[in-house]
């Protein structure tokens, strides 16, 4: 038996927050693998199912992010699981949006949900870190994390969640690198243009400078030929000017 925990904050006002991407991952897994309906247990919501021939318990703690360890620790103790049977899905500021990285053990990296879990069980559990990007300055972190995903993010977010759900059988087998590779390649393939209609329009050619012309030609453009009269007052005047008899 394995325990998959997706971290987030309960309540409709937090549902689309970047901080709740762990909840979103748990929901995607439950949908993809036809898990049982969610029920309240272990200070959270629990669903049961089977992935790759292995029984999996999905958990979404309802303790709020900073107390996630209370819910996860209770579930681990109830099922008498080792920490190595736990996989936690959560948001990661220090990863570019859309990137996914998996590691076993390590520090909390400033994530309060992970810090709380570390206080309740040993640290050698699997962490699936889902990149949400960094706003650039420390003062903006709180608003960024607790802010909703932008509409433009939905294009890659929905694809990413589906790919992660489709690839959880690889996680169940313990192939962390295989999971990361399948998600990364799948995201790239699904988001890149697939036909001429999807491709950006070609760049307009640079305007060509006019060919250089002789300064003499520029200074003396072609003029229409004027017919000089042969007789009359004008002809006489022209003959005087030109010195012709």
N, C-alpha and C positions, 0 to 999 in steps of 0.2 A: 504493500500500500504506500502511496505517495501523497503528500500534502502540497497543493499549489495555493499560495496566498497572494492575492492582488491587493495592494495598499491604496488607500484613499480616504476621503472624508465623507460621512453619510449626509444626506440631505440634498434636495433638488438644487439649492443654490450653489453647490459645489460640483454638480454632476459633470459639467463640461470643463472643469479646471484642468490645467496641465498636471497638477498634483494628483489628479485622479486617474491618470492613465493606467495605473495598476488595476483599478476597478474595471476599466474598459477592457483590458487584456483578459481578465477573468470572465467577463461577460461574453467576449468573443469565443473563448475556449468552450464555455458552457453551450453556446449556440451551435458551434461547429461539431461538437461531439455528442450532442443530444443528452446533456446531463439532466438530472432530476430537477424539479422546481427548487428555487431557493427557500430554505427554511432557517429560522433563527436558532442559533446554537453557538456556544463558545464566545458569547459577546460579539457575535457576527452573523453573517449569512453564509449558509453552507449548501453546497450542491454536490451530488455524487455522480460518478460516471466511470467510463472505462476508456483508456487511451492505449493503443498498442498492446492490448492484452493485460494491462496493469490497471488495478483499481486506483482511482484518483479522487481525492477529496478537494474540492475548491472552497476557499474561504475568503470572504471579504469582511475584515474587521469593522465593527461599528463603534469602536472606542474612540474614534478620531485618530488621525495619523500619529500624533505624539505618544499614544498609548497602545499602539498596534501590538506590542509584545504581550500584553495581557491576553488578548484573543488568541494569537498564534501559540503562545506558551501553553494555554489551556488545552488547545486542540492536540498539540504534540504529546502532552502528558496523558490525555484521555485515550489516544490510540496507541500509546507506548511506542512512539516512533523515535528513531534517532534523528538528530539535526540534519544528517546527510539525506534524509528522506524529504526534506523541505525545499521547495523552490519559491522564491519571493519575486514578484513582478512589481517594479516601482519606477518612478520618474528619476532622471539623472540630469542635473544642470550642466555637468561638465562634459556631456556628449552632445554633438550637433543634433538638431532635431531630425528624428527619423532613424538615427543609428541605434543599433542594439548590441550590447556587449554582455557576456555571461562570465561570471567568475564564482569561485567557491572560496568562502572565507574572506578575510580582509577587514578593513575598517568601515565605519559608517559613512565616511566622506561627507559629513555635515547633514546627512539625511536623518531627521528625527524619528521616522518610522523604523528605519534599520537600527538606529541607536537603541530604541525601545526593545526590539526583538533581541538584540545582543544582551540586554540586561536579563532576559528570561531564559535563554537557551545558549548553548555553545555556538560559536561563530562559524563552524564548518558546514554551513548550508549554502545552497546555490542561490545566487542573486542574478536576476535578469534585469539589467539596467536599460531603460528605454529613454533615449535622448530627447530632451525638450529644449535644448539650447540655453545659452546664458544671455541675459539682456545686455551684458557688457559692463555694468557698474553694480557694485554691491548694494547701493541704495535702491535699486530697481528689482532686486531678486524677489522680495516678498510679493510684490504686485504681479510679477511675471509668473511665479509658481501658482499663486492663487487666482490668476486670471484665466479666462476661457481660451481655448484654442481658437485662433482666428479662422475665418471662413476659408481662407487660402490653405490653411493647414489640413483641412479635411481631405483634400485630394490624396495626400500621402498617408495621413493617419489611418483612414479606413482600410487602405491597401495593406499597410503595415500590420494592423491588428488581425486582419484575415490571414496574412502570411504566417504570423506567429501562431495563430490557432491551428492552421494547417500543419505546422511543423512541430507541434508539441510531442508527437510520437518519437521524434529524434531526441528531445530532451528526456523523455521517459527512458530511453536506452542509455542515457548518460553521455551522449555525443554532443558536447557543448559547441565544439568547433563546427560540426556539421549543421547544427541548428543556426548558428550565426551566419554561416555561408549561404544556406538556403534562403534565409530571410533577406540578406543583403542583395544577393543576385536576383531574387524574385522581385524585390522592390525596384531595382534598377531596370529590369526588363519590362515591368508593368507601367512604369512612368515615362520611359523614353518613347519618342514618336515611333509609330509602327507603320505609317503610310505617308504618301506624299501630302495628303490632305492635313496630316497632323504636324507636318514639319513647319518651322517658321518660314516666312517668305524670304526669298533670296535678297541679299543686299543690292540696292540699286547701284549700277556702275558709276564710278566717279566721272564727273564731267571732264571731257577732254579740252585742254587749252587750244585755242585756234592756232593753226600753223603760222610760224613767223613769216612775215613778209618783208621785202626790201623796204628800207625807209624811204627810198626814192619813189617806189611804187605807192607807198602809203601817202607820201606827200603829193604825188601827182597821179591821182586816180584817173582811170580812163574817162575821157570826156567825149560826148557825142560830136561827130564831125559837123562843122558848120560850113555850108556852101557859100563861097565868096562870090558876090555878084561881079559880072564882067563888064557891065555898062551902067551908066547912070551916075548921079552925084556920089553915092556911096563908093562905087568902084573908083572914082577919081580921087576921093579922099584916102582910100586905102593905098592907092598907088603912090601918093605923096608920102604917106607914113612909112611905107616900105621901101621907098626910094626906087620904085619901078617906073619905067617910062610907059 
